[in-house]
Amino acid sequence: MEPYCVKTTAEQTGKRLDVFLAEQLPMTRSAIQALMENGAVTADGKKVAKNYRLRGGEDVTVMIPDVVPCEAVAQEIPLNIVYEDEHLLVVNKPKGMVVHPAAGHTDGTLVNALLAHCKGSLSGINGVLRPGIVHRIDKDTSGLLIVAKNDNAHQGLAAQIKEHSFTRIYEAMIVGHLTDSQGTVDAPIGRHPVDRKKMAITPKNSKSAVTHYRVLAEYSGYSHVQLKLETGRTHQIRVHMASLGHPVAGDTVYGSKKDPHNLNGQCLHAKDIGFIHPVTGKELYFTSDLPPYFTAFLDKLRSKG
């Protein structure tokens, strides 16, 4: 088990401990309450009930259980394969598909589908739950993703990502109109200091993040933009656009909690991807059409004039 220790402050007096910890850790309240019931959460060295309220100044310790790895299972799920050879493949992931198994999403993921398609022939560098996954995109982001079939290909692709020689171009619909038709957001991204399930622009425990943007078209209340990544941090585009005051349309995490157009998640598509084949050395570049949910939203905005 791994201990997580934190000292509460006077300002937190009266707050429920399970609520407080859910803001600090990437865990749900129910998961934290289960740890409390098992005696894995203490305040000043004493076990606490799950309805415990903070008094301010306590030393809180949470014994976080070790993650028990489990094998992802192969599932026959249709995939849109854009390119494939013996070393790697490029897949066009649909909106709503989770990339790899995790709590709450143990099957129906891209990895489950890849295991069936590749008959288990995937790189093992990222472990049993993420075989072949060199980089990832969010559940509600659609678009192109590269998958490595062996460790040699995986290492070669990962090196290109690290050197920023990997081309990744996205298109998105964002809320409002940008002041400049093109520009760059250069702001480090790390875990949100309060909400541990979110990312944020922060100088603490962060990594450099650079996004180049260009406006393609403007509509009433929205803009169609192209975004080119230099880095690939978690939620990078979503955080950077929100920092400009123009969150990605449909993003209820970094933008408005309401989704008036029923986009069911951010309107963001990984459209182009380019790289050097890690084995053959050949330059490869792939592009994908905007998916129906994206084009339907565009048509809706165009019809309004």
C-alpha positions in Angstrom: 0.0 0.0 0.0 1.1 3.6 -0.7 0.4 6.2 2.0 -1.0 9.6 1.0 -0.5 12.2 3.8 -2.0 15.7 4.0 -2.4 18.3 6.8 -5.8 20.1 6.9 -6.2 23.8 7.5 -8.5 25.9 9.7 -10.4 27.0 6.6 -11.4 23.4 6.0 -13.1 23.0 9.4 -16.5 21.4 9.2 -15.9 19.9 5.7 -16.6 16.2 5.3 -13.4 14.2 5.1 -14.6 12.1 2.2 -15.5 15.2 0.2 -12.1 16.7 1.0 -10.2 13.6 -0.1 -12.2 13.2 -3.3 -10.9 16.7 -4.2 -7.3 15.7 -3.5 -7.1 12.2 -4.9 -8.2 10.7 -8.3 -10.8 8.6 -6.4 -14.5 8.7 -6.0 -16.2 9.4 -2.6 -17.6 5.9 -2.5 -14.1 4.5 -3.0 -12.8 6.7 -0.2 -15.7 5.7 2.1 -14.9 2.1 1.5 -11.3 2.8 2.6 -12.6 4.5 5.7 -14.8 1.5 6.6 -11.7 -0.7 6.3 -9.7 1.5 8.6 -7.4 2.7 5.8 -8.0 6.4 6.6 -6.8 8.1 9.8 -6.9 11.6 11.3 -4.1 12.2 13.8 -3.5 8.5 13.8 -7.1 7.5 14.7 -9.5 5.7 12.4 -12.4 7.8 11.3 -16.1 7.1 10.4 -17.1 7.8 6.8 -19.2 10.8 7.9 -16.2 12.4 9.8 -16.0 16.2 9.5 -12.7 18.0 9.7 -11.7 20.0 12.7 -8.8 21.8 11.0 -5.1 21.0 11.5 -5.4 17.2 11.5 -2.8 15.1 9.9 -4.8 12.8 7.5 -3.3 9.6 6.2 -4.8 7.4 3.5 -3.4 4.0 2.8 -4.0 3.6 -0.9 -4.1 0.0 -2.0 -1.8 -1.2 -4.7 -3.3 -1.5 -8.2 -3.9 -5.1 -9.1 -3.2 -5.5 -12.8 -5.7 -7.5 -14.7 -5.5 -8.8 -18.3 -7.6 -7.0 -20.8 -9.7 -9.4 -22.8 -10.0 -9.6 -26.6 -13.4 -8.5 -27.9 -14.6 -8.5 -31.5 -15.4 -4.8 -32.0 -15.3 -3.2 -35.4 -12.4 -0.9 -36.0 -11.7 1.7 -38.7 -8.2 0.8 -39.7 -6.5 3.5 -41.8 -3.1 1.8 -42.2 -1.6 -1.4 -41.0 1.6 -3.4 -41.4 3.5 -6.0 -39.3 4.9 -3.3 -37.0 2.1 -0.8 -36.4 -1.4 0.4 -37.3 -3.3 3.6 -37.5 -6.9 3.5 -36.3 -9.6 6.2 -36.6 -11.2 6.1 -33.1 -14.9 7.0 -32.8 -16.2 9.5 -30.3 -17.3 7.7 -27.1 -14.8 4.9 -27.2 -12.4 4.6 -24.3 -8.8 3.9 -25.3 -7.8 1.4 -22.6 -9.6 -0.4 -19.7 -9.8 1.5 -16.4 -12.2 1.7 -13.5 -15.7 1.9 -14.8 -14.6 0.9 -18.3 -13.3 -2.6 -18.1 -14.4 -3.7 -21.6 -15.6 -2.3 -24.9 -12.4 -0.2 -25.2 -10.0 0.2 -28.1 -7.5 -2.1 -26.4 -10.1 -4.9 -26.2 -10.8 -4.5 -29.9 -7.1 -4.4 -30.8 -6.4 -7.6 -28.9 -8.9 -9.4 -31.0 -7.8 -7.7 -34.3 -4.1 -8.2 -33.7 -4.5 -11.6 -32.1 -2.4 -10.4 -29.0 0.4 -9.1 -31.1 0.9 -5.8 -29.5 3.8 -4.1 -27.7 4.0 -4.7 -24.0 5.9 -1.6 -22.9 2.8 0.1 -21.4 1.7 -3.0 -19.5 -1.2 -5.5 -19.7 -4.0 -2.9 -19.6 -2.5 -0.7 -22.3 -0.8 -3.0 -24.8 0.3 -1.2 -28.0 -0.8 2.2 -26.8 1.9 4.8 -27.6 -0.2 7.9 -27.1 -3.9 8.3 -26.3 -6.9 10.6 -27.0 -9.8 11.2 -24.6 -13.0 9.1 -24.7 -15.0 11.8 -26.4 -12.3 13.0 -28.7 -12.5 11.2 -32.1 -9.7 10.6 -34.6 -6.4 9.1 -35.5 -4.3 7.1 -33.1 -1.1 5.0 -33.7 -0.7 1.6 -32.2 2.5 -0.4 -31.9 2.6 -4.1 -32.6 6.0 -4.7 -31.0 8.3 -3.1 -28.5 10.8 -1.9 -31.2 8.1 0.0 -33.0 6.8 1.4 -29.7 10.2 2.7 -28.7 10.8 4.3 -32.0 7.4 6.1 -32.0 7.8 7.2 -28.4 11.2 8.7 -29.2 9.6 10.8 -32.0 6.9 12.0 -29.6 9.5 13.0 -27.0 11.5 14.9 -29.7 8.4 16.7 -30.9 8.9 15.4 -34.4 5.6 13.7 -34.4 2.9 15.7 -36.3 -0.6 15.9 -34.7 -3.2 18.2 -36.1 -6.7 18.5 -34.6 -9.8 20.4 -35.5 -12.3 21.7 -33.0 -15.3 23.9 -32.5 -14.7 26.4 -29.7 -17.0 28.8 -27.9 -16.8 32.4 -29.1 -14.3 34.2 -31.3 -10.6 34.5 -30.7 -8.9 37.9 -30.7 -6.2 36.7 -33.1 -6.8 34.5 -36.2 -3.7 32.5 -35.2 -1.4 32.2 -32.3 0.3 29.9 -29.8 -0.5 28.9 -26.2 2.7 28.1 -24.4 1.7 27.2 -20.8 2.7 24.3 -18.6 0.1 21.7 -17.6 -0.2 19.6 -14.5 -2.7 18.0 -12.2 -5.3 20.5 -11.0 -4.3 21.6 -7.4 -7.9 21.0 -6.0 -9.8 18.8 -8.4 -7.5 15.8 -9.0 -9.6 14.5 -11.9 -8.8 17.6 -14.0 -5.7 19.2 -15.5 -4.7 22.9 -15.2 -2.2 25.5 -16.2 0.1 25.5 -13.2 3.8 26.0 -12.5 3.8 23.3 -9.9 4.5 19.6 -10.8 3.7 20.5 -14.5 5.2 19.8 -17.9 5.7 22.2 -20.8 2.8 22.3 -23.2 2.6 24.2 -26.5 -0.4 24.4 -28.8 -0.6 26.4 -32.1 -4.0 27.4 -33.3 -5.5 28.9 -36.5 -9.1 30.0 -37.1 -10.7 28.3 -40.1 -14.1 29.9 -39.9 -16.4 31.8 -37.5 -20.1 31.4 -36.9 -22.6 32.9 -34.5 -21.1 32.2 -31.0 -18.5 29.6 -32.2 -15.3 29.2 -34.2 -13.9 26.3 -36.2 -10.2 26.1 -35.4 -7.2 24.0 -36.4 -4.8 23.1 -33.6 -1.3 21.7 -34.0 0.4 20.1 -31.0 4.1 20.4 -30.1 3.5 18.4 -26.9 0.9 15.9 -26.0 -0.2 16.5 -22.4 -3.4 15.1 -20.9 -6.4 17.4 -22.0 -3.9 19.8 -23.5 -6.1 21.4 -26.2 -9.1 21.5 -23.8 -7.1 23.2 -21.0 -5.3 25.6 -23.4 -8.5 26.7 -25.2 -10.4 27.2 -21.9 -7.5 29.3 -20.7 -8.1 31.7 -23.5 -11.8 32.0 -22.5 -12.8 29.8 -25.5 -13.4 26.3 -24.3 -14.1 23.5 -26.8 -17.8 23.3 -27.6 -19.5 20.5 -25.6 -16.7 20.3 -23.0 -18.6 20.3 -19.7 -15.4 19.7 -17.7 -13.5 22.8 -18.7 -16.3 24.9 -20.1 -20.0 25.3 -19.4 -21.7 22.5 -17.5 -24.5 22.8 -20.0 -24.4 21.2 -23.5 -27.0 23.1 -25.4 -26.3 21.3 -28.7 -26.2 17.8 -27.2 -22.7 17.1 -28.5 -22.1 14.6 -25.7 -18.6 15.7 -25.0 -16.0 18.0 -26.6 -16.2 18.7 -30.3 -12.6 17.7 -31.0 -11.2 15.5 -33.7 -7.6 14.3 -34.2 -7.6 14.9 -38.0 -4.0 14.5 -39.2 -1.0 12.4 -38.0 2.5 12.2 -39.4 5.6 10.3 -38.4 8.6 8.4 -39.6 8.0 4.7 -39.7 10.2 3.4 -36.8 11.4 0.4 -38.7 11.4 1.3 -42.4 12.3 4.9 -42.0 9.5 5.9 -44.5 7.6 9.2 -44.0 3.9 8.5 -43.3 1.1 10.9 -43.1 -2.6 10.2 -42.7 -5.7 12.4 -42.6 -9.3 11.6 -41.7 -12.6 13.2 -42.6 -14.5 15.1 -39.9 -17.0 12.7 -38.3 -20.8 13.0 -38.6 -21.2 14.6 -35.1 -18.8 17.3 -36.1 -20.1 18.0 -39.6 -23.7 18.0 -38.3 -22.8 20.7 -35.8 -21.1 22.7 -38.5 -24.2 22.4 -40.8 -26.4 23.6 -37.9 -24.2 26.7 -37.4 -24.1 27.4 -41.1 -27.8 27.2 -41.4 -28.1 30.0 -38.9 -26.0 32.3 -41.1 
